[in-house]
Amino acid sequence: MTVPEDYGLGPIEVTAITDGEVEMAAPLTGSGYSIAGCSGGGGVTSGGGGGVGFTCGEGTAATINDAMALEVVETLDTSAVLRIEPVG
């Protein structure tokens, strides 16, 4: 899914949904990266280039780059409902 450029990430790709957790990867578009509330931040290959990977559990709200709030609202067997909005 595509997010606004000022969030510092390119399109977010869901890479796995298991046991109520959603694994995601995204290329970086800015010079830095921070995450609070979910695990991750390690380097991955995303969209053919460098990026970050992170995992969020159902009901967990994360803040990414102090600009984007991401919440895993619900997980199902092969799909998840995510809420993404500006911080604030």
ZAPA-700067 format. One record per residue (C-alpha): residue number from 1; x, y, z negated. Coordinates in Angstrom, 2 decimals. Example, Ala and Ser with C-alpha at 12.3 -4.5 7.8 and 13.67 -1.06 7.14 Angstrom:
BEGIN
{1 {12.30 -4.50 -7.80}},
{2 {13.67 -1.06 -7.14}},
//
This chain:
BEGIN
{1 {0.00 0.00 0.00}},
{2 {1.28 3.45 0.85}},
{3 {1.70 5.99 -1.96}},
{4 {2.41 9.74 -1.72}},
{5 {6.05 10.53 -0.95}},
{6 {6.45 12.63 -4.11}},
{7 {6.11 9.42 -6.18}},
{8 {9.63 8.50 -5.01}},
{9 {8.62 5.14 -3.56}},
{10 {7.81 3.87 -0.11}},
{11 {4.95 1.43 0.46}},
{12 {4.42 -0.93 -2.49}},
{13 {4.25 -4.61 -1.57}},
{14 {2.66 -7.20 -3.87}},
{15 {5.04 -10.16 -3.74}},
{16 {3.31 -12.53 -6.20}},
{17 {0.33 -12.85 -8.52}},
{18 {0.76 -15.43 -11.29}},
{19 {-0.57 -15.91 -14.81}},
{20 {-2.17 -12.46 -15.03}},
{21 {0.93 -10.66 -13.76}},
{22 {1.56 -8.85 -10.49}},
{23 {5.07 -8.73 -9.02}},
{24 {5.72 -5.79 -6.70}},
{25 {8.55 -4.37 -4.62}},
{26 {9.01 -0.98 -2.99}},
{27 {11.75 0.92 -1.18}},
{28 {13.11 4.02 -2.89}},
{29 {12.60 7.36 -1.15}},
{30 {14.24 9.55 -3.79}},
{31 {17.61 9.62 -5.49}},
{32 {16.52 8.11 -8.82}},
{33 {14.11 5.61 -10.32}},
{34 {12.51 5.14 -13.73}},
{35 {9.75 2.88 -15.06}},
{36 {8.04 2.68 -18.44}},
{37 {5.36 0.17 -19.43}},
{38 {6.22 -2.68 -17.05}},
{39 {9.28 -4.84 -16.66}},
{40 {11.66 -4.42 -13.80}},
{41 {13.67 -1.86 -12.02}},
{42 {16.14 -4.33 -10.59}},
{43 {17.35 -4.03 -7.03}},
{44 {15.56 -5.95 -4.28}},
{45 {15.33 -5.91 -0.52}},
{46 {12.13 -4.17 0.49}},
{47 {11.15 -3.26 4.01}},
{48 {14.58 -4.25 5.30}},
{49 {16.43 -1.91 2.94}},
{50 {17.19 -1.39 -0.73}},
{51 {14.41 -1.01 -3.21}},
{52 {13.14 -1.95 -6.65}},
{53 {11.10 -4.80 -8.03}},
{54 {8.80 -4.66 -11.04}},
{55 {6.20 -6.84 -12.77}},
{56 {3.08 -5.58 -14.55}},
{57 {0.59 -7.63 -16.56}},
{58 {-3.17 -7.27 -16.47}},
{59 {-4.25 -4.32 -18.62}},
{60 {-0.76 -2.81 -18.57}},
{61 {-0.33 0.81 -17.55}},
{62 {3.06 1.93 -16.27}},
{63 {4.59 5.30 -15.47}},
{64 {6.95 5.32 -12.50}},
{65 {9.37 8.18 -11.80}},
{66 {7.37 10.36 -14.25}},
{67 {5.04 10.96 -11.29}},
{68 {2.86 7.88 -10.72}},
{69 {0.62 5.91 -13.08}},
{70 {0.00 2.29 -12.11}},
{71 {-2.40 -0.04 -13.92}},
{72 {-3.20 -3.68 -13.20}},
{73 {-6.96 -3.59 -13.76}},
{74 {-7.69 -7.25 -12.95}},
{75 {-5.99 -10.29 -11.47}},
{76 {-7.64 -13.16 -9.66}},
{77 {-6.08 -16.27 -8.10}},
{78 {-4.75 -14.56 -4.98}},
{79 {-5.68 -10.90 -5.42}},
{80 {-5.37 -8.05 -7.88}},
{81 {-7.05 -4.71 -8.50}},
{82 {-4.53 -1.92 -9.05}},
{83 {-5.23 1.66 -10.09}},
{84 {-2.63 4.17 -8.85}},
{85 {-2.91 7.87 -9.62}},
{86 {-0.75 10.89 -10.44}},
{87 {0.56 11.14 -14.00}},
{88 {-1.29 13.66 -16.10}},
//
